[in-house]
Every structure is written in C-alpha cells, then in structure tokens.
Amino acid sequence: MRRFGLIGYPLGHSFSKKYFTEKFEKEKIEDCEYDLYPLEDIEELPDLIKSEKE
C-alpha cells in the first residue's frame, strides 16, 4: 500500500484527509492511504518513519 499524508502541528484545521480519502475512492485508487501525522517536533520524524515501515 502506498501511504501519503500531512505532517505538522496542529492539524485540526486540515481538510486533506477527507479530501484525499474521497479522491482515492472516486478515482478507484485502491492501493493508497492518506493520514494526518501530528508531530509537534521535527525530531519525532525518524520515529514516525520507522513505525510506518513496520
């Protein structure tokens, strides 16, 4: 599965998860997923990447 997403903080205002989820469904793209990744500190990024690979 291909994973896409938005990294940042805060993400409560973002409409991107809903937008891309609907876009993938509308276009019948079944091998993609979009998530929000609320990271307060860029130093958390390596842990996020590691957890996504597992």
Summary of the structure (lengths in Angstrom):
residues: 54
radius of gyration: 12.3
end to end distance: 12.6
largest distance: 35.5
contacts: 107
relative contact order: 0.27
helix: 43%
strand: 26%
